[in-house]
Amino acid sequence: SIQETLHLLSIPGMRESIREGLETPLDECAEEPGW
C-alpha cells in the first residue's frame, strides 16, 4: 500500500485533489461513483 500511495502522490495535482475530497461535506458527495 505504501507503493500505491507514493505512486498516487507522484501524479501532479493528486495530493491537492485528495485533500479537497477529504474536506467535502458528506451531503455533497455523490452516492454513485459515476463510472
Contacts in CASP RR format, 6 or more apart in sequence:
PFRMAT RR
TARGET T0000
AUTHOR 0000-0000-0000
METHOD contacts of the structure
MODEL  1
SIQETLHLLSIPGMRESIREGLETPLDECAEEPGW
8 14 0 8 1.000
8 18 0 8 1.000
9 15 0 8 1.000
END
